[in-house]
Amino acid sequence: MTDAVKTALKGVKLSGFDGTNDPFGPLKIVPVSRVWGLNVVVFGFSFYFIELDKKQVRQVKKEISYQLSLYAKQKGLVTVNDKSPLVISDIWFREGKLNIEIAYLVNQQTIGYVNDIEKLEK
């Protein structure tokens, strides 16, 4: 999963965000399954980055999502319901850190988790 995130980030270049600047100095990766259950395949990535406003975070999410879909196709990862099997389930910027949760849609528990998160965001 780390390779997918690093590869996706390198393809993102937006105003105020350049993914080619390797932000993975002190990288913290946390399996979300600790909280949501063992079958949920979601990993949280957190790293220090420049200050991003909400609009920039939405743009970064869109671009990383696109890059993750390209990565999945290149690696031959199986898709679910014509969606990329690698999706950002949550993204936020707080206290100088960009936090990204990426789900690998390989089972019903993970799909259910992503659906629940999407409902909470509405």
KASULWO-V626362 format. One record per backbone hydrogen bond with DSSP energy under -0.5 kcal/mol. CO is the residue of the C=O (numbers start at 1). NH is the residue of the N-H. Records with the same first field share a line. If there is no record, write none. Layout:
CO->NH  NH
This chain:
1->5
2->6
3->7
4->8
5->9
6->10
7->11
8->11
9->12
11->13
12->19
14->17
17->14
18->21
20->22
21->23
23->25
25->27
27->29
28->46
30->44
31->34
32->35  36
33->37
37->40
39->41
40->42
41->104
42->32  33
43->102
44->30
45->100
46->28
47->98
53->57
54->58
55->59
56->60
57->61
58->62
59->63
60->64
61->65
62->66
63->67
64->68
65->69
66->70
67->71
68->72
69->73
70->74
71->75
72->76  77
73->76
80->83
83->80
85->87  105
87->89  103
90->101
92->99
94->97
96->49
97->94  99
98->47
99->92
100->45  102
101->89  90
102->43
103->87  105
104->106
107->111
108->112
109->113
110->114
111->115
112->116
113->117
114->118
115->119
116->120
117->121
118->122
119->122
